[in-house]
Amino acid sequence: MTVITWPSDFNVASGSMRVQAITQTSTSPFSGASKAALSGALWVADVSFPPMDHSRARQFQALVDGLDGPVNPVLIPAWFASRPALYGALTEDQPWSDGTFWSDGSGWSTHGWSLMVAADAPAGSLSVRLSGFPAGQEVLRPGDILGVAGRLLQVHSSVTADGAGGAVVEFRPALREGVVRFDPVVTDGPTLLARLAPDASGAVVRNPGYADGVSLRFVEAVDIS
């Protein structure tokens, strides 16, 4: 088994990337009433790549074939939400945490946040406390994506940081593994460890002068223990 990193120059044309619930449903044989229970959730990406010339098509086919179907895991980017919605609001000069600037009147330049886990959280957790946010500001909105401990997390509710720049973040899916204080958090370009779905052929159809676009399905790689 080899972990492959999806090349950045093979970007998608359209598709979806979502957290899909895993449910169990039981139905009464007497009344017909049913009850559903949530047993977990995982990421699923259905993506389409644009038509390409024959040279690119050969490279793309080799890339997909190298996954050996669902055998080799692949690191794919969060194609449709590569950074939090409010990330761009923090690209200007910012004062230090006490509100002061350098004596020459300039602040320090930041191109995002430097977040980390502020308190340990066990596997199965649906929330974790983070630090490193700008103090007292709304910092995350539902649907924002973070990378923590090599996993992709979707923010579940709006988050406002406290006066020390900390906040509890609720997310889905639940943590696959526990995280500990000082673990880094990725806000810019997080990735998902996934596998090609068993029914995704990935066959490139060639025509005179070009090759058709290709649709693929990726499913979050979750080890069976």
JOSULLIN-V481434 format. One line per field, one symbol per residue. phi: phi as a letter, one per 40 degrees, with the letter a starting at -180 (. if undefined). Layout:
phi = ???
This chain:
phi = .bcbcccccbcccaiaaacbcbbbbbbcccbgcbbbbcbiaacbbbbbbcdacccccccccccccccfgccccbcbccdbacadccdccbccdbccccgcbcccgccbcbbhbbcaccadacdgcbaacbbhcccgbcbbbdgcbbbbfgbcbbccacbbcccbgbacbcabccdcbcbbdgdcbcbbgcbbcbbccdcccgccccbdgabccbbbbbbdcbccb
